[in-house]
Amino acid sequence: MSKLKPLSGQEAMNELIDHLLGKNWYVVDPLSTTQVNAIAVGDIKRKFPKRKKLVIRRVYFDE
């Protein structure tokens, strides 16, 4: 893992989109950044439903 660096909110969102949805994820429509962020959050929630979050927490945080 590389050294952590400070990120703006949008840089952090872009990193999460790349990591969770893949580097090839994009929105075709000409929308504002805030609208694209909302779409990305919706896609992340669909891809990782709450049941999986509980498993992730158990694996990584309850050891």
C-alpha positions as CSV (number, residue, x, y, z in Angstrom):
1,M,0.0,0.0,0.0
2,S,1.3,3.4,-0.9
3,K,1.8,6.2,1.6
4,L,-1.4,8.0,2.4
5,K,-1.9,11.6,1.1
6,P,-4.5,14.2,1.8
7,L,-7.4,14.1,-0.7
8,S,-10.2,16.5,-1.5
9,G,-13.7,15.2,-1.3
10,Q,-13.9,14.7,-5.1
11,E,-10.5,13.0,-5.3
12,A,-11.6,10.6,-2.6
13,M,-14.9,9.9,-4.4
14,N,-12.9,9.2,-7.6
15,E,-10.7,6.8,-5.8
16,L,-13.7,4.9,-4.4
17,I,-15.3,4.7,-7.8
18,D,-12.2,3.3,-9.3
19,H,-11.7,0.8,-6.5
20,L,-15.3,-0.3,-6.1
21,L,-16.8,0.1,-9.5
22,G,-13.7,-0.4,-11.7
23,K,-11.6,2.0,-13.7
24,N,-13.8,1.5,-16.7
25,W,-17.0,2.8,-14.9
26,Y,-18.3,6.0,-16.4
27,V,-21.5,7.9,-17.1
28,V,-22.3,8.7,-20.7
29,D,-24.7,11.5,-20.1
30,P,-23.4,15.1,-19.8
31,L,-24.2,15.6,-16.1
32,S,-22.8,17.6,-13.3
33,T,-20.2,16.1,-10.9
34,T,-22.8,16.0,-8.1
35,Q,-25.2,14.1,-10.3
36,V,-22.5,11.6,-11.3
37,N,-21.5,11.2,-7.7
38,A,-25.2,10.3,-6.8
39,I,-25.3,7.7,-9.6
40,A,-22.0,6.2,-8.4
41,V,-23.3,6.0,-4.8
42,G,-26.4,4.2,-6.0
43,D,-24.3,1.8,-8.1
44,I,-22.1,1.1,-5.1
45,K,-25.1,0.4,-2.9
46,R,-26.5,-2.0,-5.4
47,K,-23.2,-3.8,-5.9
48,F,-22.5,-4.0,-2.2
49,P,-25.8,-4.6,-0.3
50,K,-26.0,-4.2,3.5
51,R,-25.6,-8.0,4.1
52,K,-22.2,-7.9,2.6
53,K,-21.2,-4.9,4.7
54,L,-21.8,-7.0,7.9
55,V,-19.6,-9.8,6.5
56,I,-16.8,-7.3,5.6
57,R,-17.0,-5.8,9.1
58,R,-16.7,-9.2,10.7
59,V,-13.7,-10.1,8.6
60,Y,-11.8,-6.9,9.0
61,F,-12.8,-5.3,12.2
62,D,-13.9,-8.0,14.6
63,E,-10.6,-10.0,14.6
